[in-house]
Amino acid sequence: MLSLDDPVTPRSPQTVRGQIAALLAADRQGKAYQQAVQEVVAELREQADIEIFENQLEAVCPAEPS
C-alpha cells in the first residue's frame, strides 16, 4: 500500500500526493472551462438575431421522401 509521499511508480519522481493534486487541479480547470463556455454561449444566444426563412429551409434540410 502506498502513502501520500511515496512515488507513484518506482521510477517516477511524482508522488501520490502530487498525482492527486494534479488530478484535482485538472478537474477544477475542466469545470471552470465548461462554465466559461456555457456563459459565453448563453451570452451569444441572448445577442443573436435568429430568423428562419421557411422557403430556404428545404435547400438546407431536404424533406425525407414519403
N, CA, C and O atoms as a MOPAC input file, in Angstrom:
PM7 MOZYME 1SCF
protein

 N      0.84700 1    -1.16100 1     0.00000 1
 C      0.00000 1     0.00000 1     0.00000 1
 C      0.90800 1     1.24500 1     0.00000 1
 O      1.93500 1     1.28200 1     0.67800 1
 N      0.50300 1     2.25400 1    -0.77300 1
 C      1.30000 1     3.47900 1    -0.89000 1
 C      0.82100 1     4.53600 1     0.09100 1
 O     -0.36300 1     4.61000 1     0.42200 1
 N      1.75400 1     5.34400 1     0.54600 1
 C      1.38000 1     6.50300 1     1.35500 1
 C      1.40700 1     7.72900 1     0.43500 1
 O      1.84600 1     7.62600 1    -0.71100 1
 N      0.95900 1     8.85200 1     0.90700 1
 C      0.87000 1    10.06500 1     0.09400 1
 C      2.21900 1    10.53500 1    -0.44400 1
 O      2.28800 1    11.14400 1    -1.51200 1
 N      3.27500 1    10.25500 1     0.28600 1
 C      4.58100 1    10.74500 1    -0.12900 1
 C      5.42300 1     9.70500 1    -0.86700 1
 O      6.59700 1     9.94700 1    -1.14700 1
 N      4.83800 1     8.55600 1    -1.18300 1
 C      5.53400 1     7.53800 1    -1.96600 1
 C      5.46100 1     7.90000 1    -3.44400 1
 O      4.51400 1     8.55600 1    -3.87900 1
 N      6.46000 1     7.47500 1    -4.21900 1
 C      6.38800 1     7.70000 1    -5.66700 1
 C      5.24200 1     6.87300 1    -6.26500 1
 O      4.92300 1     5.78800 1    -5.78000 1
 N      4.63300 1     7.40900 1    -7.32600 1
 C      3.52400 1     6.70800 1    -7.97900 1
 C      4.00000 1     5.36900 1    -8.52600 1
 O      3.33900 1     4.34800 1    -8.33900 1
 N      5.13200 1     5.37100 1    -9.19400 1
 C      5.77800 1     4.13700 1    -9.64400 1
 C      7.22500 1     4.19600 1    -9.17700 1
 O      7.72400 1     5.27700 1    -8.86700 1
 N      7.89900 1     3.07100 1    -9.12200 1
 C      9.28000 1     3.07500 1    -8.61500 1
 C     10.21600 1     4.03500 1    -9.35000 1
 O     11.13300 1     4.58200 1    -8.73700 1
 N     10.00700 1     4.24700 1   -10.63600 1
 C     10.90800 1     5.11200 1   -11.41200 1
 C     10.34400 1     6.51900 1   -11.60600 1
 O     10.93500 1     7.32400 1   -12.32600 1
 N      9.22700 1     6.82200 1   -10.98500 1
 C      8.58500 1     8.12300 1   -11.16000 1
 C      8.99200 1     9.08500 1   -10.05800 1
 O      9.01000 1     8.71500 1    -8.88400 1
 N      9.32100 1    10.32100 1   -10.42600 1
 C      9.63100 1    11.31000 1    -9.39800 1
 C      8.35600 1    11.88200 1    -8.75500 1
 O      8.42600 1    12.52900 1    -7.71000 1
 N      7.20500 1    11.64600 1    -9.37400 1
 C      5.95600 1    12.20200 1    -8.84300 1
 C      5.42700 1    11.32000 1    -7.71800 1
 O      5.43100 1    10.09200 1    -7.81100 1
 N      4.97100 1    11.97700 1    -6.65200 1
 C      4.42100 1    11.24700 1    -5.51200 1
 C      2.91700 1    11.07900 1    -5.67600 1
 O      2.28700 1    11.71000 1    -6.52500 1
 N      2.36800 1    10.22100 1    -4.84600 1
 C      0.91600 1    10.01800 1    -4.83000 1
 C      0.22900 1    11.35900 1    -4.54000 1
 O     -0.77200 1    11.70000 1    -5.17100 1
 N      0.76700 1    12.10200 1    -3.59500 1
 C      0.20900 1    13.41000 1    -3.24600 1
 C      0.22800 1    14.35100 1    -4.45800 1
 O     -0.75300 1    15.04400 1    -4.73000 1
 N      1.33200 1    14.36700 1    -5.16800 1
 C      1.44500 1    15.21500 1    -6.35200 1
 C      0.48300 1    14.79700 1    -7.45000 1
 O     -0.10500 1    15.64300 1    -8.12400 1
 N      0.32100 1    13.48500 1    -7.63100 1
 C     -0.60100 1    12.96900 1    -8.64300 1
 C     -2.03500 1    13.35800 1    -8.30400 1
 O     -2.78800 1    13.78100 1    -9.18200 1
 N     -2.41700 1    13.22000 1    -7.04200 1
 C     -3.77000 1    13.59900 1    -6.61700 1
 C     -3.98200 1    15.09800 1    -6.81400 1
 O     -5.03100 1    15.52100 1    -7.30100 1
 N     -2.98900 1    15.89900 1    -6.43400 1
 C     -3.09700 1    17.35100 1    -6.60400 1
 C     -3.25400 1    17.71800 1    -8.07600 1
 O     -4.05100 1    18.59100 1    -8.42000 1
 N     -2.49400 1    17.05000 1    -8.94600 1
 C     -2.58600 1    17.32800 1   -10.38300 1
 C     -3.95300 1    16.94300 1   -10.92400 1
 O     -4.52700 1    17.68000 1   -11.72500 1
 N     -4.48300 1    15.80900 1   -10.50500 1
 C     -5.80700 1    15.37400 1   -10.95500 1
 C     -6.89800 1    16.32700 1   -10.47700 1
 O     -7.81100 1    16.65300 1   -11.23600 1
 N     -6.81000 1    16.77100 1    -9.23200 1
 C     -7.80300 1    17.71700 1    -8.70800 1
 C     -7.72500 1    19.05900 1    -9.42600 1
 O     -8.75200 1    19.67200 1    -9.71800 1
 N     -6.51200 1    19.51300 1    -9.71000 1
 C     -6.34000 1    20.77600 1   -10.43700 1
 C     -6.90900 1    20.67000 1   -11.84600 1
 O     -7.58000 1    21.58800 1   -12.31800 1
 N     -6.64200 1    19.55500 1   -12.52000 1
 C     -7.17100 1    19.34600 1   -13.87200 1
 C     -8.69500 1    19.31600 1   -13.85400 1
 O     -9.33800 1    19.85500 1   -14.75500 1
 N     -9.27200 1    18.69300 1   -12.84000 1
 C    -10.72700 1    18.63500 1   -12.71700 1
 C    -11.30600 1    20.03500 1   -12.51400 1
 O    -12.30700 1    20.38900 1   -13.13800 1
 N    -10.68500 1    20.82900 1   -11.64800 1
 C    -11.15700 1    22.20600 1   -11.40800 1
 C    -11.03900 1    23.04400 1   -12.67400 1
 O    -11.93700 1    23.82200 1   -12.99500 1
 N     -9.92800 1    22.88400 1   -13.39400 1
 C     -9.74400 1    23.63100 1   -14.64300 1
 C    -10.79000 1    23.23700 1   -15.67800 1
 O    -11.32900 1    24.09600 1   -16.37600 1
 N    -11.07500 1    21.95800 1   -15.77900 1
 C    -12.08000 1    21.48700 1   -16.71900 1
 C    -13.45400 1    22.04000 1   -16.40000 1
 O    -14.18800 1    22.44800 1   -17.30000 1
 N    -13.80300 1    22.05500 1   -15.12500 1
 C    -15.10100 1    22.60000 1   -14.70800 1
 C    -15.16900 1    24.09300 1   -14.96600 1
 O    -16.20100 1    24.59300 1   -15.41300 1
 N    -14.09200 1    24.81600 1   -14.69300 1
 C    -14.05800 1    26.25800 1   -14.93700 1
 C    -14.18500 1    26.54700 1   -16.42800 1
 O    -14.87800 1    27.48600 1   -16.82200 1
 N    -13.52000 1    25.74600 1   -17.25800 1
 C    -13.59700 1    25.90400 1   -18.70900 1
 C    -15.02500 1    25.67400 1   -19.19400 1
 O    -15.55500 1    26.46900 1   -19.97000 1
 N    -15.64900 1    24.58700 1   -18.73900 1
 C    -17.01800 1    24.28500 1   -19.14700 1
 C    -17.97500 1    25.40600 1   -18.74700 1
 O    -18.85200 1    25.78200 1   -19.52500 1
 N    -17.81100 1    25.93700 1   -17.54300 1
 C    -18.66500 1    27.02500 1   -17.08000 1
 C    -18.46100 1    28.26500 1   -17.93900 1
 O    -19.42900 1    28.92900 1   -18.30800 1
 N    -17.21700 1    28.58000 1   -18.25800 1
 C    -16.93000 1    29.74800 1   -19.08600 1
 C    -17.54200 1    29.59200 1   -20.47700 1
 O    -18.10400 1    30.54500 1   -21.01800 1
 N    -17.43700 1    28.40600 1   -21.05200 1
 C    -18.02100 1    28.16000 1   -22.37200 1
 C    -19.53500 1    28.30700 1   -22.31500 1
 O    -20.13200 1    28.92800 1   -23.19400 1
 N    -20.15300 1    27.74600 1   -21.29400 1
 C    -21.60900 1    27.84700 1   -21.15700 1
 C    -22.05100 1    29.30100 1   -21.00400 1
 O    -23.07300 1    29.69700 1   -21.56500 1
 N    -21.29700 1    30.09300 1   -20.25700 1
 C    -21.63900 1    31.50200 1   -20.07700 1
 C    -21.50700 1    32.27200 1   -21.38800 1
 O    -22.36000 1    33.09800 1   -21.71200 1
 N    -20.44500 1    32.00400 1   -22.14000 1
 C    -20.24700 1    32.68700 1   -23.42300 1
 C    -21.34800 1    32.30400 1   -24.40300 1
 O    -21.88600 1    33.16400 1   -25.09900 1
 N    -21.68400 1    31.02500 1   -24.46000 1
 C    -22.74300 1    30.57400 1   -25.36400 1
 C    -24.07400 1    31.22100 1   -24.98100 1
 O    -24.81700 1    31.66500 1   -25.85600 1
 N    -24.37900 1    31.27700 1   -23.69500 1
 C    -25.62600 1    31.90300 1   -23.24600 1
 C    -25.65100 1    33.38100 1   -23.62900 1
 O    -26.67800 1    33.89300 1   -24.07600 1
 N    -24.53600 1    34.05700 1   -23.45700 1
 C    -24.45500 1    35.47300 1   -23.81200 1
 C    -24.63600 1    35.67700 1   -25.31400 1
 O    -25.34300 1    36.58900 1   -25.74300 1
 N    -23.99600 1    34.82700 1   -26.10300 1
 C    -24.12500 1    34.93300 1   -27.55800 1
 C    -25.55700 1    34.65300 1   -28.00800 1
 O    -26.05700 1    35.29500 1   -28.93200 1
 N    -26.21400 1    33.69700 1   -27.35600 1
 C    -27.60600 1    33.39500 1   -27.71700 1
 C    -28.52300 1    34.57300 1   -27.39700 1
 O    -29.47800 1    34.83600 1   -28.12800 1
 N    -28.23400 1    35.27600 1   -26.31300 1
 C    -29.04200 1    36.45700 1   -25.97000 1
 C    -28.87000 1    37.55100 1   -27.01600 1
 O    -29.81400 1    38.28300 1   -27.31200 1
 N    -27.68400 1    37.66500 1   -27.56800 1
 C    -27.38500 1    38.71400 1   -28.53700 1
 C    -27.78500 1    38.32100 1   -29.95800 1
 O    -27.89400 1    39.17600 1   -30.83700 1
 N    -28.00000 1    37.03600 1   -30.17600 1
 C    -28.25200 1    36.54200 1   -31.52500 1
 C    -29.60000 1    37.02800 1   -32.04800 1
 O    -30.57300 1    37.14400 1   -31.30400 1
 N    -29.62600 1    37.30200 1   -33.32700 1
 C    -30.85000 1    37.66900 1   -34.00800 1
 C    -31.10200 1    36.55800 1   -35.02800 1
 O    -30.57300 1    36.58900 1   -36.13900 1
 N    -31.91800 1    35.57900 1   -34.63600 1
 C    -32.13400 1    34.40000 1   -35.45900 1
 C    -33.43700 1    34.54100 1   -36.22600 1
 O    -34.48500 1    34.84300 1   -35.65600 1
 N    -33.34800 1    34.31700 1   -37.52200 1
 C    -34.51500 1    34.41600 1   -38.38500 1
 C    -34.50800 1    33.20200 1   -39.31200 1
 O    -33.51400 1    32.94300 1   -39.98900 1
 N    -35.60600 1    32.46500 1   -39.34300 1
 C    -35.70600 1    31.26800 1   -40.17700 1
 C    -36.52600 1    31.60800 1   -41.41000 1
 O    -37.65300 1    32.09300 1   -41.31000 1
 N    -35.95000 1    31.34800 1   -42.56300 1
 C    -36.62500 1    31.57100 1   -43.82900 1
 C    -37.14500 1    30.22100 1   -44.30500 1
 O    -36.38700 1    29.40000 1   -44.82100 1
 N    -38.44000 1    30.00100 1   -44.13000 1
 C    -39.04500 1    28.71200 1   -44.46100 1
 C    -38.81200 1    28.32600 1   -45.92100 1
 O    -38.60600 1    27.14900 1   -46.21600 1
 N    -38.84200 1    29.29200 1   -46.83600 1
 C    -38.67200 1    28.97100 1   -48.25000 1
 C    -37.25500 1    28.50800 1   -48.56800 1
 O    -37.05400 1    27.85300 1   -49.59100 1
 N    -36.28200 1    28.81600 1   -47.74800 1
 C    -34.90200 1    28.38400 1   -47.97600 1
 C    -34.53500 1    27.17200 1   -47.12300 1
 O    -33.46600 1    26.58800 1   -47.30100 1
 N    -35.40200 1    26.80100 1   -46.21200 1
 C    -35.13400 1    25.68900 1   -45.31300 1
 C    -35.00500 1    24.36900 1   -46.07400 1
 O    -34.18800 1    23.52300 1   -45.70800 1
 N    -35.80000 1    24.18600 1   -47.12500 1
 C    -35.77400 1    22.95200 1   -47.91400 1
 C    -34.40900 1    22.73200 1   -48.55500 1
 O    -33.97100 1    21.58800 1   -48.68100 1
 N    -33.73300 1    23.79400 1   -48.96000 1
 C    -32.41500 1    23.66200 1   -49.59600 1
 C    -31.37000 1    23.15700 1   -48.59800 1
 O    -30.44400 1    22.44000 1   -48.97400 1
 N    -31.51800 1    23.52600 1   -47.35600 1
 C    -30.54800 1    23.14600 1   -46.32500 1
 C    -30.91100 1    21.80400 1   -45.69900 1
 O    -30.04200 1    20.96600 1   -45.45700 1
 N    -32.19300 1    21.60900 1   -45.44300 1
 C    -32.68700 1    20.38100 1   -44.80000 1
 C    -33.77000 1    19.76900 1   -45.67900 1
 O    -34.95400 1    19.99500 1   -45.42900 1
 N    -33.40200 1    19.00400 1   -46.69300 1
 C    -34.40700 1    18.43400 1   -47.59200 1
 C    -35.36300 1    17.52200 1   -46.83400 1
 O    -34.96300 1    16.80600 1   -45.91700 1
 N    -36.62100 1    17.55700 1   -47.22800 1
 C    -37.63200 1    16.69200 1   -46.61300 1
 C    -37.35800 1    15.25000 1   -46.99200 1
 O    -36.90200 1    14.96600 1   -48.10000 1
 N    -37.63400 1    14.34500 1   -46.07600 1
 C    -37.45500 1    12.92500 1   -46.35900 1
 C    -38.57500 1    12.44500 1   -47.28100 1
 O    -39.72700 1    12.84800 1   -47.12200 1
 N    -38.23900 1    11.58800 1   -48.24200 1
 C    -39.28400 1    11.08600 1   -49.13200 1
 C    -40.29600 1    10.23300 1   -48.38100 1
 O    -39.94000 1     9.48200 1   -47.47200 1
 N    -41.54600 1    10.35500 1   -48.76500 1
 C    -42.60500 1     9.57900 1   -48.09700 1
 C    -42.80500 1     8.23500 1   -48.72100 1
 O    -43.65800 1     7.46800 1   -48.27300 1

